[in-house]
Amino acid sequence: MSIGWCLKVAVGRIILTCSAVALMALGAPLSAAAVQQDFGAWRAYMRGRVAISQDRLGEAVRQFQTALQASEHDRILRQRTFGLALLSGDEKLSFELARALEKAGQSGFDTRLVLLAQAVQDKEWDRAVEIRNGLSKENQLLFALPVIDSWLALGRGKDDPLAPIAGVGGNALAESYAAEHRAFLLGATGRTDDAMAAFQPLITGETGRATRIRLVAAAMLQRKGRKEEAAALLTGRDPVIRAAHAMVQGGKRLRTGIATPAEGMAELFVRLAADAGRDHTSQAGLVIARLATFLAPQNAETWLVTASLLADDDKPQAALDALAGISPTDPFAAQATGFRISLLQRLNRQAEALGIAQAAAAAAGAGVPEWSQLGDVLNMAELHEDAARAYARAIELTPSDQPDWRLYLLRGGAYERLGDWTRAEPDLRRAVALAPDEAVALNYLGYALLDRGLKLEEAQRLIENASAKRPGDGAITDSLAWVHYRRGNFARAIDLLEQAVQLEPAEPTINEHLGDAYWQVGRRYEARYSWRAAMVGAEEEDVLARLRRKIDFGLAAGDDSAQ
């Protein structure tokens, strides 16, 4: 047995599941034979399990290795150590154990993928083809096999590498993979003009995928000495694209290209992993993402996807460790910094997060993203005046002919949280003026007016407009309900609040509002139930105190203004 994947295409999406000795089975008990053979092996194994639960994957690997050394013939322990080595990104151990599993007759689909990656890395093309042929017998990854065949053909140098993907069709997802890799292969084989023609339909828009492909195309042009064309390709407001443009203009080499089979295979794996993550199969996708880091460690996207999947799997420290693989000079460095800050905040390491944000804003060439990011961190730290100053600097750095409504909303929000309505209102109105169709801006201004008892007709109009644009938004539905509550229409408020709770059942403000509305119509038991539900998600001590007071004594005058 192996990690036991199922990897296939269904209805235009990727499905990866784990079964048998799955990643979760790393927590299963060690075999009785191993326990009897060596208590030290059992102790190391248990320490490894604890380390996994504490998000210390490196330590877990060391403990599993200790257990395996003491119980080297335990087949299940070998499989689990292999799975953990992959999860943690231990390249050397992953390759070593994959070979051991193959030798012991325990190789499965996951093992073969690791062995394939090693063969490609070592340019052992005949061995790679042999392993690839074994993959087809597993009846998995079939839609991606033509792409693998193309890169292996390039490595062998014997056949046309474009031939395997030429006939791909019948499935939109498979066709999109083939279209991308056709462009990559044309570039890798020196057919630059043909590659650019193939790239054109893939780089329109500002999606994350289009950005990545544009960086590949720019690196190809730069490699061919076509600097001006590379720079022209890197235009727009995307911070990653702007960073890459600055590198090209400054004569620095982009490391975002795809010129070798290893880089091509890594690109295939990292997109498979990202697509799998979007379909909530992050653990199996994580294994593929790790293989991408083995094959192309200079590709920042491999580390970003790996870190994202680790974070989704509730391993924020391991995600932080993965981000260390991204060079500080990479176009994705700023994005990695933002991700690093969010992970530190998640780990409640606020001082570290703030220090990184401050350093980024103080660095030479810091722009709107860095100052806006600093404002966000300061806001989360309840330093709203400082946050407002950071957003003000971001507004100053924004081109006057391209004002960003979000920055005005953020600065206005910081002032509003300070209780400074005199400074907050102009910014919030500026945000709405710049983006009259943005539901978030409409709702924020409307609710701020409503909460202060100001201009209730306008507040209702703004919130109704926001609700019409985003009817499925729980927060906006809550705001609309609060309009009716403030006007004494409690029955309508309850209808809307019950809808909002269905949309966001864990949101404390909505539950508190619903409790207030229930109380007003005499539904006292349901009111206290809703206030108790609000306490589950509430964190601020003043909010918790207010909720306790309501539960104990009911709704007192002036106590129904939940924030």
URWOTA-V185802 format. One record per residue. N is the residue number from 1. RES is the residue in three letters. PHI is phi in whole degrees, -180 to 180 (999 if undefined). PSI is psi in whole degrees, 0 to 359 (none if undefined). D_LAST is the distance of its C-alpha to the last C-alpha in Angstrom with 1 decimal. Layout:
N&RES&PHI&PSI&D_LAST ; N&RES&PHI&PSI&D_LAST
This chain:
1&MET&999&168&53.8 ; 2&SER&-142&197&51.1 ; 3&ILE&-59&334&47.4 ; 4&GLY&78&66&48.2 ; 5&TRP&-90&159&46.5 ; 6&CYS&-125&121&46.5 ; 7&LEU&-131&115&46.0 ; 8&LYS&-156&176&46.6 ; 9&VAL&-107&131&45.4 ; 10&ALA&-141&123&44.0 ; 11&VAL&50&47&42.9 ; 12&GLY&73&21&42.4 ; 13&ARG&-141&169&40.3 ; 14&ILE&-94&134&41.1 ; 15&ILE&-121&121&41.1 ; 16&LEU&-127&128&41.6 ; 17&THR&-131&158&41.6 ; 18&CYS&-113&138&42.8 ; 19&SER&-143&185&45.1 ; 20&ALA&52&236&47.9 ; 21&VAL&-81&71&47.5 ; 22&ALA&-80&176&44.1 ; 23&LEU&-60&324&41.7 ; 24&MET&-68&338&40.0 ; 25&ALA&-74&355&43.5 ; 26&LEU&-60&339&43.6 ; 27&GLY&-92&2&42.1 ; 28&ALA&-74&158&45.0 ; 29&PRO&-64&151&47.6 ; 30&LEU&-70&152&50.6 ; 31&SER&-62&149&53.8 ; 32&ALA&-60&324&55.9 ; 33&ALA&-61&319&58.8 ; 34&ALA&-67&322&56.9 ; 35&VAL&-64&316&55.8 ; 36&GLN&-68&326&59.3 ; 37&GLN&-71&320&60.7 ; 38&ASP&-157&112&58.6 ; 39&PHE&-62&328&56.0 ; 40&GLY&-61&323&55.0 ; 41&ALA&-64&317&54.1 ; 42&TRP&-63&318&51.9 ; 43&ARG&-64&316&50.2 ; 44&ALA&-63&320&49.6 ; 45&TYR&-63&315&48.2 ; 46&MET&-65&321&45.8 ; 47&ARG&-62&322&44.6 ; 48&GLY&-64&320&44.1 ; 49&ARG&-63&318&41.9 ; 50&VAL&-63&317&39.8 ; 51&ALA&-63&322&39.6 ; 52&ILE&-61&314&38.4 ; 53&SER&-65&336&35.6 ; 54&GLN&-97&10&34.6 ; 55&ASP&64&37&34.7 ; 56&ARG&-118&75&37.9 ; 57&LEU&-68&324&40.1 ; 58&GLY&-61&315&42.8 ; 59&GLU&-65&322&43.4 ; 60&ALA&-61&318&43.4 ; 61&VAL&-61&315&46.1 ; 62&ARG&-61&319&48.2 ; 63&GLN&-69&320&48.1 ; 64&PHE&-65&320&49.0 ; 65&GLN&-62&318&51.8 ; 66&THR&-59&316&53.1 ; 67&ALA&-64&320&53.1 ; 68&LEU&-69&323&54.8 ; 69&GLN&-63&327&57.5 ; 70&ALA&-84&345&58.3 ; 71&SER&-142&61&58.3 ; 72&GLU&-67&344&59.4 ; 73&HIS&-98&4&60.7 ; 74&ASP&-77&108&57.6 ; 75&ARG&-65&317&56.8 ; 76&ILE&-67&319&53.3 ; 77&LEU&-63&322&52.3 ; 78&ARG&-63&318&53.7 ; 79&GLN&-64&318&51.6 ; 80&ARG&-70&324&48.4 ; 81&THR&-66&322&49.1 ; 82&PHE&-62&313&49.8 ; 83&GLY&-61&320&46.4 ; 84&LEU&-70&323&44.6 ; 85&ALA&-60&319&46.6 ; 86&LEU&-65&313&45.4 ; 87&LEU&-58&319&41.8 ; 88&SER&-82&346&42.0 ; 89&GLY&84&23&44.0 ; 90&ASP&-81&93&47.2 ; 91&GLU&-62&310&49.6 ; 92&LYS&-59&314&52.8 ; 93&LEU&-69&324&52.2 ; 94&SER&-60&313&51.0 ; 95&PHE&-65&317&54.2 ; 96&GLU&-62&314&56.3 ; 97&LEU&-73&328&54.9 ; 98&ALA&-61&318&55.1 ; 99&ARG&-66&321&58.8 ; 100&ALA&-65&320&59.3 ; 101&LEU&-66&321&57.7 ; 102&GLU&-64&316&59.9 ; 103&LYS&-63&326&63.0 ; 104&ALA&-85&4&62.2 ; 105&GLY&74&24&61.8 ; 106&GLN&-109&12&58.1 ; 107&SER&-73&141&56.9 ; 108&GLY&-130&198&54.5 ; 109&PHE&-61&315&52.5 ; 110&ASP&-64&319&50.1 ; 111&THR&-62&317&53.1 ; 112&ARG&-64&323&55.0 ; 113&LEU&-63&319&52.1 ; 114&VAL&-65&316&52.1 ; 115&LEU&-65&325&55.9 ; 116&LEU&-64&315&55.7 ; 117&ALA&-60&319&53.4 ; 118&GLN&-66&318&55.8 ; 119&ALA&-63&319&58.8 ; 120&VAL&-66&317&57.2 ; 121&GLN&-60&321&56.2 ; 122&ASP&-89&1&59.8 ; 123&LYS&60&35&61.3 ; 124&GLU&-92&80&63.2 ; 125&TRP&-69&320&63.3 ; 126&ASP&-64&319&65.7 ; 127&ARG&-64&320&63.7 ; 128&ALA&-62&317&60.5 ; 129&VAL&-64&319&62.2 ; 130&GLU&-61&316&63.4 ; 131&ILE&-68&319&59.9 ; 132&ARG&-59&320&58.4 ; 133&ASN&-63&328&61.0 ; 134&GLY&-68&328&59.8 ; 135&LEU&-63&320&56.3 ; 136&SER&-64&332&57.6 ; 137&LYS&-71&339&59.2 ; 138&GLU&-77&348&55.7 ; 139&ASN&60&36&54.7 ; 140&GLN&-135&154&51.4 ; 141&LEU&61&24&50.1 ; 142&LEU&-62&321&52.8 ; 143&PHE&-67&337&51.0 ; 144&ALA&-96&350&50.7 ; 145&LEU&-60&321&54.2 ; 146&PRO&-58&324&55.8 ; 147&VAL&-66&316&53.5 ; 148&ILE&-61&317&54.6 ; 149&ASP&-59&321&58.2 ; 150&SER&-63&315&57.9 ; 151&TRP&-70&326&56.8 ; 152&LEU&-68&323&59.5 ; 153&ALA&-63&321&62.1 ; 154&LEU&-63&318&61.1 ; 155&GLY&-65&319&61.5 ; 156&ARG&-72&330&64.9 ; 157&GLY&71&21&66.1 ; 158&LYS&-109&329&68.4 ; 159&ASP&-123&168&66.7 ; 160&ASP&-70&116&64.7 ; 161&PRO&-68&342&61.0 ; 162&LEU&-83&343&59.8 ; 163&ALA&-61&315&61.9 ; 164&PRO&-59&329&59.7 ; 165&ILE&-97&0&56.7 ; 166&ALA&-64&326&58.8 ; 167&GLY&-100&13&58.8 ; 168&VAL&-69&131&55.2 ; 169&GLY&-172&174&53.9 ; 170&GLY&91&352&52.7 ; 171&ASN&-146&124&49.2 ; 172&ALA&-62&320&46.6 ; 173&LEU&-67&314&45.0 ; 174&ALA&-61&321&48.4 ; 175&GLU&-65&323&49.5 ; 176&SER&-68&322&46.5 ; 177&TYR&-63&314&47.3 ; 178&ALA&-63&321&51.0 ; 179&ALA&-63&317&50.3 ; 180&GLU&-62&312&48.4 ; 181&HIS&-74&338&51.1 ; 182&ARG&-63&315&53.8 ; 183&ALA&-64&317&52.5 ; 184&PHE&-62&317&52.1 ; 185&LEU&-67&322&55.6 ; 186&LEU&-61&319&57.1 ; 187&GLY&-66&318&55.7 ; 188&ALA&-67&334&56.9 ; 189&THR&-95&10&60.4 ; 190&GLY&86&7&60.7 ; 191&ARG&-93&71&60.4 ; 192&THR&-63&314&57.9 ; 193&ASP&-65&318&58.3 ; 194&ASP&-64&321&58.1 ; 195&ALA&-62&316&55.0 ; 196&MET&-63&322&53.3 ; 197&ALA&-64&321&54.2 ; 198&ALA&-72&330&52.6 ; 199&PHE&-72&327&49.5 ; 200&GLN&-50&308&48.8 ; 201&PRO&-70&349&47.2 ; 202&LEU&-94&348&45.1 ; 203&ILE&-114&12&43.5 ; 204&THR&-78&150&42.1 ; 205&GLY&85&182&38.3 ; 206&GLU&-125&35&35.8 ; 207&THR&-73&162&35.0 ; 208&GLY&-60&322&35.2 ; 209&ARG&-68&318&38.6 ; 210&ALA&-63&323&40.1 ; 211&THR&-63&314&39.1 ; 212&ARG&-61&315&40.9 ; 213&ILE&-67&325&44.0 ; 214&ARG&-64&323&44.2 ; 215&LEU&-66&323&44.3 ; 216&VAL&-63&314&47.1 ; 217&ALA&-64&318&49.0 ; 218&ALA&-65&320&48.6 ; 219&ALA&-64&322&49.9 ; 220&MET&-63&314&52.9 ; 221&LEU&-63&317&53.7 ; 222&GLN&-62&319&53.5 ; 223&ARG&-62&331&55.7 ; 224&LYS&-90&7&58.3 ; 225&GLY&80&14&58.2 ; 226&ARG&-100&64&56.5 ; 227&LYS&-61&315&53.9 ; 228&GLU&-64&321&53.3 ; 229&GLU&-67&322&52.6 ; 230&ALA&-62&315&50.2 ; 231&ALA&-65&321&48.3 ; 232&ALA&-64&331&48.3 ; 233&LEU&-73&338&46.7 ; 234&LEU&-103&66&43.8 ; 235&THR&-121&154&42.1 ; 236&GLY&130&180&38.5 ; 237&ARG&-94&352&35.1 ; 238&ASP&-60&124&34.5 ; 239&PRO&-59&326&34.4 ; 240&VAL&-66&314&36.7 ; 241&ILE&-64&320&39.2 ; 242&ARG&-66&322&39.1 ; 243&ALA&-66&320&39.8 ; 244&ALA&-66&321&42.7 ; 245&HIS&-60&317&44.0 ; 246&ALA&-63&322&44.1 ; 247&MET&-64&315&46.0 ; 248&VAL&-63&314&48.6 ; 249&GLN&-65&330&49.1 ; 250&GLY&-87&4&49.5 ; 251&GLY&78&17&52.1 ; 252&LYS&-94&139&50.1 ; 253&ARG&-76&130&50.7 ; 254&LEU&-75&136&48.0 ; 255&ARG&-106&34&47.9 ; 256&THR&-107&7&46.3 ; 257&GLY&-80&169&49.5 ; 258&ILE&-131&103&51.1 ; 259&ALA&-127&353&54.8 ; 260&THR&-129&160&55.8 ; 261&PRO&-57&322&55.6 ; 262&ALA&-62&317&53.4 ; 263&GLU&-69&322&50.9 ; 264&GLY&-65&316&51.2 ; 265&MET&-65&321&50.7 ; 266&ALA&-61&319&47.6 ; 267&GLU&-64&320&46.1 ; 268&LEU&-61&311&46.9 ; 269&PHE&-64&319&45.3 ; 270&VAL&-70&327&42.1 ; 271&ARG&-72&320&41.5 ; 272&LEU&-56&315&42.3 ; 273&ALA&-65&316&39.8 ; 274&ALA&-65&317&37.0 ; 275&ASP&-64&321&37.8 ; 276&ALA&-64&320&37.9 ; 277&GLY&-62&322&34.5 ; 278&ARG&-66&335&32.9 ; 279&ASP&-97&20&34.5 ; 280&HIS&63&37&32.9 ; 281&THR&-123&57&36.2 ; 282&SER&-69&329&35.2 ; 283&GLN&-67&313&37.6 ; 284&ALA&-68&322&40.7 ; 285&GLY&-62&329&39.6 ; 286&LEU&-63&322&39.1 ; 287&VAL&-62&317&42.9 ; 288&ILE&-67&320&43.8 ; 289&ALA&-62&320&41.6 ; 290&ARG&-62&320&43.3 ; 291&LEU&-62&324&46.6 ; 292&ALA&-63&322&45.6 ; 293&THR&-68&329&44.9 ; 294&PHE&-66&318&48.4 ; 295&LEU&-80&325&50.0 ; 296&ALA&-143&72&48.3 ; 297&PRO&-64&343&46.4 ; 298&GLN&-80&350&46.4 ; 299&ASN&-84&106&44.2 ; 300&ALA&-60&329&40.7 ; 301&GLU&-63&328&39.3 ; 302&THR&-62&322&40.9 ; 303&TRP&-75&322&38.8 ; 304&LEU&-64&316&35.6 ; 305&VAL&-66&317&36.0 ; 306&THR&-59&313&37.1 ; 307&ALA&-63&320&34.1 ; 308&SER&-63&317&31.7 ; 309&LEU&-69&324&33.4 ; 310&LEU&-64&318&33.4 ; 311&ALA&-63&319&29.6 ; 312&ASP&-64&332&29.2 ; 313&ASP&-91&17&31.5 ; 314&ASP&62&43&29.3 ; 315&LYS&-128&67&31.7 ; 316&PRO&-65&326&29.8 ; 317&GLN&-68&318&32.5 ; 318&ALA&-63&325&35.2 ; 319&ALA&-64&317&33.4 ; 320&LEU&-58&315&33.3 ; 321&ASP&-61&321&37.0 ; 322&ALA&-65&323&37.7 ; 323&LEU&-64&340&36.2 ; 324&ALA&-65&344&38.8 ; 325&GLY&-74&351&41.3 ; 326&ILE&-94&125&40.1 ; 327&SER&-65&141&42.1 ; 328&PRO&-66&347&40.3 ; 329&THR&-100&3&42.5 ; 330&ASP&-74&147&41.6 ; 331&PRO&-56&333&39.8 ; 332&PHE&-87&5&37.1 ; 333&ALA&-61&317&36.6 ; 334&ALA&-65&321&33.5 ; 335&GLN&-63&319&31.9 ; 336&ALA&-64&322&33.0 ; 337&THR&-63&315&31.4 ; 338&GLY&-61&319&28.0 ; 339&PHE&-65&318&28.4 ; 340&ARG&-61&318&29.6 ; 341&ILE&-62&314&26.5 ; 342&SER&-64&325&24.2 ; 343&LEU&-69&320&26.4 ; 344&LEU&-63&321&26.4 ; 345&GLN&-64&321&22.7 ; 346&ARG&-63&326&22.9 ; 347&LEU&-84&5&25.5 ; 348&ASN&62&33&23.3 ; 349&ARG&-105&65&25.9 ; 350&GLN&-64&321&23.6 ; 351&ALA&-64&319&26.4 ; 352&GLU&-65&317&28.8 ; 353&ALA&-60&315&26.3 ; 354&LEU&-65&320&25.7 ; 355&GLY&-61&318&29.5 ; 356&ILE&-66&317&30.4 ; 357&ALA&-64&320&28.0 ; 358&GLN&-66&319&29.4 ; 359&ALA&-64&320&32.9 ; 360&ALA&-65&320&32.4 ; 361&ALA&-72&332&31.2 ; 362&ALA&-84&347&34.1 ; 363&ALA&-69&152&36.7 ; 364&ALA&-60&134&39.3 ; 365&GLY&83&5&38.4 ; 366&ALA&-60&139&34.6 ; 367&GLY&-128&205&32.9 ; 368&VAL&-57&313&29.8 ; 369&PRO&-59&319&28.8 ; 370&GLU&-68&318&29.2 ; 371&TRP&-72&323&27.3 ; 372&SER&-65&319&24.4 ; 373&GLN&-61&318&24.4 ; 374&LEU&-62&318&24.4 ; 375&GLY&-58&318&21.4 ; 376&ASP&-61&316&19.5 ; 377&VAL&-66&318&20.7 ; 378&LEU&-65&321&19.9 ; 379&ASN&-60&315&16.3 ; 380&MET&-64&330&16.1 ; 381&ALA&-84&8&17.8 ; 382&GLU&66&21&15.2 ; 383&LEU&-99&70&18.1 ; 384&HIS&-71&326&16.5 ; 385&GLU&-65&315&19.5 ; 386&ASP&-64&322&21.9 ; 387&ALA&-61&316&20.1 ; 388&ALA&-60&322&20.3 ; 389&ARG&-66&321&24.0 ; 390&ALA&-65&317&24.6 ; 391&TYR&-65&325&23.2 ; 392&ALA&-62&320&25.3 ; 393&ARG&-66&321&28.3 ; 394&ALA&-63&321&27.7 ; 395&ILE&-65&319&27.6 ; 396&GLU&-61&324&30.9 ; 397&LEU&-83&348&32.5 ; 398&THR&-77&133&31.7 ; 399&PRO&-52&135&34.7 ; 400&SER&-62&334&34.4 ; 401&ASP&-90&3&35.6 ; 402&GLN&-134&55&33.0 ; 403&PRO&-61&144&29.6 ; 404&ASP&-107&113&26.7 ; 405&TRP&-59&329&23.7 ; 406&ARG&-65&324&21.6 ; 407&LEU&-67&321&22.3 ; 408&TYR&-68&322&21.2 ; 409&LEU&-64&319&17.9 ; 410&LEU&-67&315&17.5 ; 411&ARG&-67&317&18.6 ; 412&GLY&-61&322&16.6 ; 413&GLY&-65&322&13.4 ; 414&ALA&-64&317&14.7 ; 415&TYR&-64&319&15.3 ; 416&GLU&-63&322&12.0 ; 417&ARG&-71&337&10.4 ; 418&LEU&-77&347&13.3 ; 419&GLY&84&14&12.4 ; 420&ASP&-99&81&15.7 ; 421&TRP&-68&331&15.5 ; 422&THR&-59&320&19.3 ; 423&ARG&-88&332&19.6 ; 424&ALA&-72&315&16.6 ; 425&GLU&-58&313&17.7 ; 426&PRO&-60&321&21.2 ; 427&ASP&-68&318&20.3 ; 428&LEU&-66&322&17.8 ; 429&ARG&-70&325&20.6 ; 430&ARG&-64&319&23.2 ; 431&ALA&-60&316&21.5 ; 432&VAL&-67&321&21.6 ; 433&ALA&-64&321&25.2 ; 434&LEU&-75&331&26.3 ; 435&ALA&-137&70&24.8 ; 436&PRO&-66&348&24.6 ; 437&ASP&-105&5&24.8 ; 438&GLU&-88&114&22.0 ; 439&ALA&-61&324&19.2 ; 440&VAL&-62&315&16.7 ; 441&ALA&-66&316&17.4 ; 442&LEU&-60&315&17.6 ; 443&ASN&-67&319&14.2 ; 444&TYR&-63&311&12.5 ; 445&LEU&-64&315&14.3 ; 446&GLY&-60&314&14.0 ; 447&TYR&-70&324&10.3 ; 448&ALA&-62&318&10.3 ; 449&LEU&-64&314&13.0 ; 450&LEU&-60&317&11.6 ; 451&ASP&-64&333&8.5 ; 452&ARG&-97&1&11.3 ; 453&GLY&69&27&13.7 ; 454&LEU&-106&137&16.1 ; 455&LYS&45&60&18.7 ; 456&LEU&-63&327&17.4 ; 457&GLU&-64&315&20.5 ; 458&GLU&-66&318&20.0 ; 459&ALA&-58&315&16.3 ; 460&GLN&-64&318&17.6 ; 461&ARG&-61&316&20.5 ; 462&LEU&-63&314&18.6 ; 463&ILE&-70&321&16.4 ; 464&GLU&-62&321&19.5 ; 465&ASN&-63&315&21.4 ; 466&ALA&-62&318&19.0 ; 467&SER&-66&323&19.2 ; 468&ALA&-65&328&22.9 ; 469&LYS&-81&330&23.2 ; 470&ARG&-137&73&21.2 ; 471&PRO&-66&340&21.3 ; 472&GLY&-96&14&20.8 ; 473&ASP&-93&118&17.5 ; 474&GLY&-63&320&14.9 ; 475&ALA&-65&319&11.9 ; 476&ILE&-71&322&13.8 ; 477&THR&-61&322&14.9 ; 478&ASP&-62&317&11.5 ; 479&SER&-61&316&11.0 ; 480&LEU&-63&320&14.5 ; 481&ALA&-62&322&14.0 ; 482&TRP&-70&333&11.3 ; 483&VAL&-60&311&14.0 ; 484&HIS&-67&324&16.4 ; 485&TYR&-61&313&14.3 ; 486&ARG&-64&334&14.0 ; 487&ARG&-91&4&17.7 ; 488&GLY&84&8&18.6 ; 489&ASN&-91&73&19.7 ; 490&PHE&-69&326&18.4 ; 491&ALA&-62&314&21.1 ; 492&ARG&-66&322&20.2 ; 493&ALA&-60&317&16.5 ; 494&ILE&-64&317&17.6 ; 495&ASP&-56&313&20.0 ; 496&LEU&-70&320&17.5 ; 497&LEU&-67&324&14.9 ; 498&GLU&-65&324&17.9 ; 499&GLN&-65&317&18.9 ; 500&ALA&-63&320&15.5 ; 501&VAL&-64&323&15.8 ; 502&GLN&-63&323&19.4 ; 503&LEU&-75&322&18.5 ; 504&GLU&-138&76&15.9 ; 505&PRO&-65&339&16.6 ; 506&ALA&-96&0&15.1 ; 507&GLU&-78&116&11.6 ; 508&PRO&-65&322&9.5 ; 509&THR&-62&316&6.5 ; 510&ILE&-65&317&9.5 ; 511&ASN&-64&321&11.4 ; 512&GLU&-66&316&9.2 ; 513&HIS&-59&317&9.3 ; 514&LEU&-63&318&12.9 ; 515&GLY&-60&318&13.6 ; 516&ASP&-60&316&12.5 ; 517&ALA&-67&318&14.8 ; 518&TYR&-57&317&17.5 ; 519&TRP&-61&320&17.6 ; 520&GLN&-64&335&18.1 ; 521&VAL&-105&13&21.2 ; 522&GLY&86&9&22.6 ; 523&ARG&-92&72&22.0 ; 524&ARG&-69&320&21.2 ; 525&TYR&-63&314&22.3 ; 526&GLU&-66&327&20.3 ; 527&ALA&-62&312&17.1 ; 528&ARG&-67&326&17.8 ; 529&TYR&-62&316&18.7 ; 530&SER&-68&321&15.3 ; 531&TRP&-66&323&13.5 ; 532&ARG&-66&321&16.1 ; 533&ALA&-62&323&15.5 ; 534&ALA&-65&326&11.8 ; 535&MET&-65&333&13.3 ; 536&VAL&-62&320&15.6 ; 537&GLY&-99&348&13.3 ; 538&ALA&-73&145&10.8 ; 539&GLU&-122&324&12.2 ; 540&GLU&-69&136&10.6 ; 541&GLU&-65&324&12.6 ; 542&ASP&-67&324&10.4 ; 543&VAL&-67&315&8.2 ; 544&LEU&-61&320&11.6 ; 545&ALA&-64&318&13.1 ; 546&ARG&-64&318&10.8 ; 547&LEU&-66&319&11.7 ; 548&ARG&-62&320&15.3 ; 549&ARG&-64&319&15.5 ; 550&LYS&-66&316&14.6 ; 551&ILE&-62&321&17.1 ; 552&ASP&-79&320&19.7 ; 553&PHE&-122&355&19.6 ; 554&GLY&88&186&17.7 ; 555&LEU&-86&112&15.2 ; 556&ALA&-92&161&16.0 ; 557&ALA&-59&133&15.9 ; 558&GLY&79&5&12.8 ; 559&ASP&-109&19&10.8 ; 560&ASP&-110&22&9.4 ; 561&SER&-104&61&6.3 ; 562&ALA&-60&138&3.8 ; 563&GLN&-105&none&0.0
